[in-house]
C-alpha cells in the first residue's frame, strides 16, 4: 500500500462543522491524515463491485420473499408485512447504503464483508471530510472516487421520479416534505441525519428535523407539531424498532398500508442488512469472485463468526485451525450467527484496511477504515486519493 501524508484538518475546523468525535479516548485523531493511494483501475473495480453486488442482493431478497425464508435471516415477524409492502411498490426507494470490502488494492481480490443497507455511518467522513483534506492541501478535489453528495441529491429526486432520469423532478414535485429523525444524544448519527437533510433541501424538498421521541405516529400518518410529512427518514435500525418498539413497528406497517407516508430507508433493506442473506448469496452464486463462503454452520477452514445484526465489530470471533484466535465482546451474544470464510485484508504496519463503498442508485464513493484484526468502534477513518504509481 502507498500513502500520501497531508496536513490534517484542524480540530476547531471540525468543531465548526459539527464534527465533534474527532479525537478518540486515547487522545489520537480519528481522521487519519495519510490518504490511501488508489489507482483509477482499483477505484473502478470498487465501483463495479458495488453495482454488481447490489443486483445480486436484489435477487437474493426476492428469493427470501418468494420462498418465505424470513426466519432464516432472523427477520422479526412484526416487520414481514412492511418488508413485503415496501418491496412490491417502487415508491419505497432505497436512498443509500454502504458495502464493506476486504482487498481491492495491491492485486488483492475484492471480497464482500457485509452490506450496511439500512443505517450506514461514516457518511460525513466519506462525503465531506476526505474531500476537505484535498481542498485544504490545494490538491485536485476531483482526484477521488467520491461523488456521494451529488449521487444522494439525484437519489432524493428519484423518490419522486422513480427512474434514472431526474431532469423532470421539478415537473413532478408537489411540495412534499421529509421529516428527518435520529435518536437524541448520539452526535454522530445526528450529524449524519442533518447532512442528509441538507442534501434533501438542495434537491428541492421541504424538510424538518426532530428526534424520534418528538415525532407523533398514527394510522393517519407521521407528524411533528401537527404538521404532516409524506416522507420520514429515520437513522434507527429497523430491527431495533421491531424488537424494542413493537407498537411503533405495527404503526409504521399500518401507515404504509394506508399509504400515509413513505419511510426511508425502506423496510426491505432489513433483508440486505441481515448478514444471513450472505448465506443466500452463496447459495445463488456459489464461488462468485466477490463473495466469501458463508454458512449457518461452522466452516471447515478458517472463518469469522458474526451475529446477524451485530454492529461495529461487536461479538465477532476469528477462528483458525478450529481455535478462537481473536474475539470481541458486545451486546449481540444471543443473536444467531453466520460463519464466513476468513478474508485477506490489505495491511500496512500491522493495521488492517477495510474499504467502504457507498451506494446511491450506483456505487458513488470510497473510504477506508483502519484498525486491528477486527474493524470495530475504535478504528480510524482514512480517506483516499486517486494517484497512479
N, C-alpha and C positions, 0 to 999 in steps of 0.2 A: 504494500500500500504506500501511496505517496500523499503528502500533505502540503498545504500552503499555510504558513503561520502568518496571521494578520493581527492588526491592532484590535483588541477586544472592545465590545460595546461597554460603555461605562455604566455603572450601576444607577447613577442619577438619571441617565437617559432612559434606562429600562424602567425605572420607577415612574418616570413621567408618562410612559406608555401604559402604565398599569401592570407591568410585568414585575411582580413582587417576589417571586420564588427563584430569584437569580443566584442565590447562594445556598449551598447545601449545609447541613448541620455541622459538618467538619470544617466549614469556612471556605471550601473550594467553590469555584464557579460552576454553575450548572451548564452554562453555554460555553462550549469549547471554542477557542479562537483559532484552532487548527482545522482548516477546511479539508475534507477528503477530496482528492483529485480524481475526477471521473472522466472517462473518455466519452466522446459522442456515441460510440458504439455501445458502451456499457449503459449510458443513460437511456438509449433507445431500447435496449434489451429489458430494462426495468419497466419501461412504458408498455412494451408489447406483452410482457409477462402479466401485468395488471389487467390489461384488456382481455387477454385470453382466459385468465382465471375467472374474471367476472362472468363471462359466458358459461364457464364450467359450473360456477356456483349456482347460476340460474337453473341450469339443467339438474343439478343435484337437489335444489329446493323443490323443483317440480316433481322429482322422484319421491321425495318425502311426502309431499301433499297428495300425489296420486295414490300412493300406497299406504297412507296413514301411518307413517313412521315417526310421528312426533315424539313418542315416548323414548325412541332410541336416541334422540337428541336431547332428552331431558327437558322438553318444552313444557312449561306449566299448562295444565289443562284449561285454565281460565283465559288463556290467550289464543287458543287454537282457532276460535271463530274469527277473532280480529286478524289473525295471520291470513286465513283464507280470504276474508273480505278484501284486505289490502292487496293481496296477491292478484286477485281477479279483476281489479279495477285500476286502470293506468293512472288515475288521478293521485294515487298514493305513490308518489315519485320518490325514489331513493336519492337523497340530497348528496350525501358524501360518506366515504368510509376510508379505511387505511389498511393496505396489505403490509404485513411484516414478512421480510425475506431474510434468509441466510444466503451468503455468497453474492455473486454478481460482479466481483472485482478480481483482478489477478487470475482470470480464467477459471475461477470457482463458479460452478453452475448455480443459477438462481433456484432456490427451493422455498416453497411456501411454508412459513411457520404458522400463521393464522391470519384471519381477516377480521379486523375490528370494524364491523359494518354498521353498528348501531351508535355507539358513543365514543368515537375515537378522539384521543387527545393529541397533544403536540402540534395542533393546527397553527397556533400563533407562532411557534418557533419556526415551523416549516415555511409558512406563507410569508411571514413578515421579517423575523429576526435574521434568518440566514441571508435574505436579500439585503437587509440593512447593513450587515457586515461588509458585503461587497461595496455598497454605496459609500460607507464611511471610509473605506480604504481606496476609493477612487478607481475601482475596477469595473469592468463591463458588467452592468447589472443584469444583462441577458445571459450571462455565462453560467446559467444554472438550468437544470430541469425543474422549473418552478413557475407554473402559471396557475397555481392553486386559486389565487384571488379571482382571476378572470374566469376560470372554469366554474367556480362557485356562483359568480354573477350570472353566467349563462344558465346554470342549472336551476337557479331560483326562477329565472324566466320560463324554464321548461315546466315548472309547476303549473303554468297557465297554458303554454303552447302544446305540451305533451309530445313534442317532437324535436328532432335535432336542430332544425332551423328556428332561431329565436328572433328573427328580424320582425315578425309580425306581433311581437309581445304587446306593444302599445295598443294595437287594434283590439286585442283580446282582453286586456286587463280592465277590470271593472272596479278598481279601488279596493280590492280585497286586502285584508290585513293579516299580519303574522304576529302572534304573541310568542316571545322568546322566554324560556324559563330554565333556571338551574337551581340547585339546592343552595340555600343561604349558608355562608361560612366556608365555601370552597372557592377560593380566589381564582385558581387555575380554570376551573370549569366555568366560572362566571365570565372570565375574560374571553375564553373560547366562545361562549354563547354570545357575548356582546360583539365580538368580531364578526360572527355570522350575521348578527342583527345589522351591523354597519354595512355589510356587503349586500344584504337584502334591501336596505334603503337605497343604496346606489343602483340596485337593479330596478328600482321603481316602486317597491312595495311600501305601504304604510305599516309601521311596526310599533311595538311597545315591549317593555321588559317587565317581568315580575318573577320573584322567587316562587317556587312551586306552591308553597303554603299560602301564597297570596292570590292564587288562581281559584276561581269558582267553576265547578263542573256540575252539569246537569244533563239529563237526556236531551235537552234543547240546545246544548252547545257548551262552549268554553268561553268564560267571561273574566274580565278584570274590571272592577268598579262598574259593573253592569254593562260594560262595553263588550259586544260580541265579536269574536275573532274566527275567521274562516280557517286559519291555519294555526297550529300550536307546535312550536319546536321545543323539545324537551331534551336536555342533556342528562337524562336519567335513564339508566338501562331498563329495558322492557322487563327483564327477569326480576329486577328489584321491585318494579311496580306490581308484578304478578304475585310475588312472594310476600312482600311487606305491606302492600297497599291493595289487597284483593278487591275491596269495594271500588277503588279507582279503576282497576283493570276492567271490572264489569261495566262501569260507567263509560269508559272510553270505547268499549266494544259497542255499547248502545248508541253512543254518539256517532260512531261510524255507520252503524246500521241505519240510523235515522238521517244520515248524510248531513249532519250539522257541523262537522269540522273534519279537517284532514290533519293527521298527526305526522310529524317529521322527527326522526326517520320512521318509515312505516313499520308496522308490527312484523311484517315478514322478514325484516332484517335480523330478527332474533334467530331465524334459521341459519343465516350466514354467520352470526355471532357465535352460535354454539360450536365448540370445537368438535363436537360429534359429527358434524357434516363432513369433516375431512376424511372420516372413515367411509362415508357415502361416496365422496370424490374418488377415493382409491378403488372402490368397487366399480365405479363407472369408467374410470380412466386408469386402469392398473399400469404401473410402471411409467406413468407420464413423466417427462423430464422435469416438470416444475413441481411435482409432488413428492412427498416423503411417505413411505408406507405407514399407514395408520390403522389401528385396530382397537376394538373394545377389550382385547385381552393382551397380556404381555407378549412382546415380540421375542423371537429367538436371538436376535443380535442386540447391540447396544441401542437403548431407546430413552425417550423422555416421557415421563408420566405427568400429565397435566389435567387439571379439572376442566369440565365442560365450559364453565362460566367464570373461571378464575381471572384475576387481573394483576397487572404489574409484577408478574413472576411469582406470585404467592402460591404456595403448596405445589410447586414444581419439583420433581425429582429427576435426576440423571442417573441412569443405571448402565453400568458397564460390567461385562462378564458376570451378570446376574447379581451385582452388588451395587447398592446406592453409593455413589461417589460424591454427590452434591445434592443438597435438599434445602428448600426454602419453606419456612413455616408460614401460616396465614390463616385467614378465616374460612377457607373453602375446603376444609378437610373432609367434610361429609358429602362433598359433591362427587358424583360419578366422574370417572376419568377416561381419557383416551391414552393410548400408547403409540407414540410417534417415533419413527426411526431417528436416531441422532443425526443432526445436520452438521455440516462443516461450515463454520463462520469464518469470514475474513478476520484476521487478527493482526495486531501491531502492539509490541511491547506489553504482552500479556493481557491486552484489552481485546474484547470481542466486539465486533461491529455488526449491528443489525440494521438493515435498510428498511425504511418505511416509505411506501409509495401511496400517496393519496389518490382517491378515485372519485371523480365527479363527472359522470357520464363517460369519462375515459380517464386513463392514467394522467395525472396532472402535476405531480410534484414529488420530489425525492428529499429525504432527510435521513439522518443516521442516529442510532442510539449506541453509545459506547458504555460497556460495563464489564462485569465479571462473567463467569461461566454461564450464569443465568441473568438475562437482562431484566432488571427489576426496578423498583421505585427509587433506587439510588444511582441509576445510570445517568449519563450525561447526554445532552443533545449536541450533535455535531452536524454542521452544515456541509455543503459541498460546493465545488466549482468545477465546471466542465473545462478540462485542460488536457490537451494532448501531450504525450510524452515528448 
